[in-house]
Amino acid sequence: MSFLEYAPAPESRAILKLRDEYGLFIGGEFRPGRGQSFATISPADETHIATIASADDADVDDAVAAARRAYEKTWSKMSGRDRGKYLFRIARLVQERARELAVAESLDNGKPIKESRDVDVPLVAAWFFYYAGWADKLDYAGLGPDPRSLGVAGQVIPWNFPLLMLAWKIAPALAAGNTVVLKPAETTPLSALIFAEILQQADLPPGVVNIVTGAGATGAAVVRHPDVNKVAFTGSTGVGREIAKAVAGTDKKLTLELGGKAANIVFEDAPIDQAIEGIVNGIFFNQGHVCCAGSRLLVQESIHDEVVDRLKNRLSTLRLGDPLDKNTDIGAINSREQLDRIRELSRIGEEEGAERWSADCVIPDSGFWFAPTIFTNVQASHRIARDEIFGPVLSVLTFRTPAEAIEKANNTPYGLSAGIWTDKGSRILAVADRLRAGVVWANTFNRFDPASPFGGYKESGYGREGGRHGLAAYLKSGSASVGGRRVEARRAKKEVSA
Ligand code: NAD
């Protein structure tokens, strides 16, 4: 046994009080779905977790009707102060049940417990606390006087951050006075259903939040429903395109948070130790199932060999295995389908001439796993430099000058995020200014804060989540421009002349 070997440290599953079957959460109660139920499994060992109801069109109809009733009878009539109290209550209950939620998330999604426990769930609580604070202050959000809610929001989310994406969607919608029908991803419905129990515990008025489980057809029924006023979608660019078409020509407001292929740019004067940790966090956090992952490493040619060597050393120390083990760094790939996609794109990478290196880890016998992998000698035209792999695979490219780095970073149909590593503040500002990405991190990566807007350029989608920009997506624009700059400018002018 080497001195760096760890004893197993699995988190207990005893805290989970799972039901065998979960229904749809409509009008404040669980009820059976009319569609074909399906199983949710643990991607770490393919064992059955629970049977999940599937909502058909009639169920979605009921959920939207429940949301409409709740909107008209209670939620839109309630003061912001009272809505805020419910949101604070939900945030506190998430904190109280944090361990249970973290275990459920790691079990259903495959992500390491240290991430669900220390990142996902604390951020979920933070999102509800943050928007709870806005609920009675909408007049001061710079979105015009007396901003109004939209009505019923139909929200569809992916599997990579199941509970966090739910929080990003539900917290601003409720703070702004809307009611919700949300569809979780079919491979990760569990934490949303436990969240529905939290809503019961919080005594949230029935129908304010409805959760309909099912596959893509259920999502399509939600976004196409004629009585939905706002559609918010996070997921793949392909499905996002379909939704944009379905919503075109209606008066539904739309937010799309789609894919990414972020450049993480490392200049030769960067603090290398920190940059190595940042690169690892940028692409291997959550098995690379991160829309804003730093999946393209752009490293200045003079330090390429040093960075790649150090990265390989660092990756060799990462522990892959049981997501519920507190020492695990790399968990399971969420589904067989996703694993096949990662394998296929990696195979194409080798075929196109890039050089593949994978960490030498023991892969468990059952479940879906992929060792952390680096491709060097990658050309900008390679598929692994262009397509979103959405897995623990890093493509390394080089550059010589800042201008070349910027050009290569922007050479993508996406534009969600980017990272810059350098010792010079002036270079950070100059480069960040020219990157076509919604979020640019400097000397860090994958940092999230509810007060900070997040969203994409180009094929990464449109609209922003987080911050007061995230509220704008759930309010009627009125006389204000999005972001409220016009109104603010007018107010400022008045103050000056007064
Ligand atoms: P996906 O688009 O296949 O599925 C996302 C959700 O949409 C699921 O709930 C799915 O059931 C539903 N869906 C599928 N077809 C639908 C349809 N026709 N109409 C309505 N809903 C439909 O994506 P995925 O594989 O679950 O998630 C991975 C993708 O999500 C990646 O591309 C990733 O970059 C993106 N993502 C983006 C962000 C962001 O904020 N930009 C965050 C997380 C994930």
Residues whose N, C-alpha, C, O or C-beta is under 5 A from the ligand:
A	BS01	NAD	V156 I157 P158 W159 K183 P184 A185 E186 G214 A215 G216 G219 A220 T234 G235 S236 T237 V239 E242 E257 L258 G259 G260 C291 S460
